Amino acid sequence: MIFITLLNIAIFQGIILGVIILKSPIFKSKANKYLAYAIFSLSILLLNLVFELTQIYNTIPFLYFFDTIGLELAFPVFILLFITHQVNHPILQSKRILWLFTPFLFTAVINIFSNLDTIAHVYKIPNFIQQIIEVLKLIQIIVSLLFLPSILIYAYTCIKVSNNVQEKKWITHLWLLIFILLTSFVLTIIVALFLDIDITPIMRTLALLATFLIHWIVYTGIFKFKLAKDQEEIKTLLKINTNLPVAEITIPKVSSEKKIETFTQENSYFKKLEDLCKNHHIYRDSTLDRDKVADMLGISTGYVSQLVNTITGNNFATYINHYRVKAVKDIILNSEFDNYSLLAIGLECGFSSKSTFHNAFKKITGITPNAYRKQH
């Protein structure tokens, strides 16, 4: 029961994710279109397993059609097309890449003909046609077992074309998970062909791996990669539009023999701190703390706290968050950043997580980042 529930959750999530990728302008691209098709294929394969485990084929035989079309051979082709489009591989100039769907189409035709009696309640297929089909099915099995590892190996060579480190990293991880899944599937089929053993437990384990793959694509492959890509693009635009320096700041330390100053706006340490925030944008460092600022200014962390608390009336964290929130507001007001997510903007402005970003923004402005964007 738990196993079927996990499968159903993964199927539902996969279908919803595929629709979001195809319909949302945030994720819309030719590469992501094929990723959506791959997710749909994997979801249908898991749905077939659920139908089989719940014996729904016995009551609705027509559903057996989805189990005969051989989507396990279309899935890796969609992944390959996703990778080649994502890295802009030269092979895209050739239409011969569409021939990679041949094993899938061949398998679908053979399986549908051999199971017509089950799918559509037609008269039993004559014996001589059955024999021809059996020979073709043997050829189909051999071709499939050779095709799956071959296309995966070729897909890996395509990843090397990418010059984007972040992109190459996540696509390689995606490829590795799929390679483990499909290679295990192929080895299991080979073992079943030569040994009389029950492979059901192995197939169930592979199904669980497939559910993990869908969850991973949702979180790491789509959300985190898109977030990282948005941050990189925001950072690039900020450099171009505002000429913000992003290198590490080195401030000459003030002599320890200098006379202690009063805590006013004219305090030289506070003026240096203001300069670091306004002109060097140190608040964009999500790990910024009193220790780092104290080291930059050449004073103690306690002095930093006393300086900020007395002059601004806020603690150090709130003081820095004011600069971060102002930076977020400035970016939201710039139409060049309309297509970027608020979370990506918040993280690029120095917030460490979604919750700290939203809480700080609402505390300082009285409204959420999303409400502020809608108002402006």
C-alpha positions, -999 to +999 in steps of 0.1 A: +000+000+000+028+024+009+047+015-022+017+023-044+011+055-026+047+066-032+042+058-069+010+077-071+026+108-055+055+106-080+031+102-109+010+131-099+040+153-092+056+143-126+024+152-146+020+185-128+057+193-132+056+185-169+026+208-174+043+236-154+074+233-175+054+234-208+031+263-198+051+285-174+070+313-192+097+310-165+108+275-176+097+277-213+124+267-236+130+241-263+153+221-241+128+221-212+101+210-235+119+177-241+126+174-203+088+177-198+082+149-223+108+127-205+090+133-172+056+125-188+071+092-202+086+082-168+053+091-151+033+069-175+058+040-170+052+043-133+014+045-139+016+012-159+032-004-128+004+009-106-022-005-130-004-039-130-001-040-092-038-030-087-049-055-115-069-028-132-060-043-165-085-071-157-114-047-155-103-021-181-083-041-207-080-010-230-056+006-205-031-022-214-024-001-245-002+023-224+019-007-213+025-019-248+039+013-265+075+009-251+080+043-235+111+030-218+128+035-253+114+070-258+124+083-224+162+083-230+157+099-264+138+128-248+167+131-223+192+132-251+172+159-269+170+179-237+208+177-232+216+186-268+193+215-268+204+227-234+241+227-244+233+237-280+251+207-295+260+208-332+240+176-339+209+197-337+216+209-372+210+173-384+174+160-387+188+124-385+186+127-347+148+120-350+157+085-363+165+077-326+128+072-321+129+042-345+134+016-317+105+031-298+081+031-328+092-004-338+086-017-303+052+000-301+040-015-334+051-050-325+037-049-290+003-035-301-001-062-328+010-090-305-015-078-278-045-069-300-066-097-285-059-083-250-063-046-259-093-046-282-109-081-278-103-089-315-102-124-328-071-144-319-042-136-343-033-166-366-004-188-356+019-179-385+015-142-378+022-149-341+054-167-351+066-137-371+057-114-343+077-136-318+108-134-341+104-096-344+100-094-306+133-112-301+149-087-325+133-059-306+147-071-273+182-074-287+180-039-303+166-024-271+193-039-249+219-024-272+201+009-278+196+020-242+233+020-230+245+034-264+222+064-263+232+071-227+269+070-235+263+094-265+243+117-242+273+119-218+296+130-246+272+158-255+274+173-220+310+182-225+300+208-251+286+230-223+308+259-211+286+267-181+300+249-150+267+251-131+248+238-161+273+210-167+271+199-130+234+195-128+230+178-162+258+154-153+240+145-121+208+140-140+226+118-166+242+097-138+208+090-121+193+080-154+223+059-163+220+040-130+183+035-135+183+023-171+215+003-168+201-015-138+169-021-159+189-036-188+210-058-165+178-071-148+162-080-182+194-098-193+195-118-161+158-127-164+164-139-200+190-164-189+180-172-153+147-184-140+144-159-111+117-135-098+128-100-108+097-083-092+116-070-061+143-055-084+117-039-106+100-024-076+133-010-064+139+006-098+105+021-096+113+037-063+145+050-079+124+065-107+102+082-081+133+097-065+145+108-100+112+128-105+116+144-070+152+152-077+143+168-111+116+189-093+139+203-066+175+202-079+171+200-116+144+227-120+142+248-089+178+250-077+193+252-112+169+278-123+176+297-091+213+296-096+210+306-133+188+335-123+213+347-097+241+345-122+221+366-147+210+391-121+247+394-110+257+401-146+230+427-151+239+444-119+275+446-130+265+461-164+239+486-151+254+498-118+290+489-121+289+472-087+323+460-076+321+424-064+357+416-056+367+412-019+371+445-002+404+453+016+401+483+039+433+497+056+430+491+093+428+521+116+456+525+141+447+511+175+463+542+190+437+565+176+415+583+201+381+567+208+354+586+189+319+594+199+290+574+185+276+598+159+271+598+122+306+614+119+323+585+136+351+575+111+344+538+117+307+542+110+315+563+079+337+535+066+310+509+074+285+531+054+309+532+025+314+495+026+276+490+023+267+518-001+297+517-025+311+482-020+278+463-014+292+440+013+256+431+023+254+409-008+275+384+011+250+361+027+276+350+053+284+386+064+285+389+101+300+412+128+333+393+128+339+400+091+329+436+094+351+440+125+380+426+106+374+450+077+373+480+100+401+468+123+379+470+155+364+444+178+330+428+172+317+443+204+326+478+191+308+470+158+276+462+177+278+492+200+285+514+170+255+502+150+231+500+179+238+535+192+239+553+159+211+535+140+189+522+169+190+488+152+210+457+158+237+446+133+215+421+114+186+446+110+211+473+099+225+451+071+190+438+061+179+474+055+205+476+028+195+442+014+158+452+013+166+485-004+186+466-030+157+442-036+133+471-040+156+488-065+158+456-086+120+451-085+115+486-098+138+479-127+118+463-156+149+445-168+145+421-139+108+413-144+114+378-155+134+368-125+120+351-094+118+371-062+137+344-044+166+347-068+167+385-064+166+381-026+194+356-025+215+377-048+210+407-025+225+388+004+196+369+021+205+334+030+171+317+026+135+323+014+122+326+050+148+352+062+142+372+030+104+373+034+105+379+071+131+407+069+113+424+039+079+423+056+094+436+089+111+466+072+084+474+046+053+461+061+044+440+030+057+409+014+081+410-016+054+396-039+029+424-028+056+450-033+062+438-069+025+437-076+021+473-063+049+485-086 
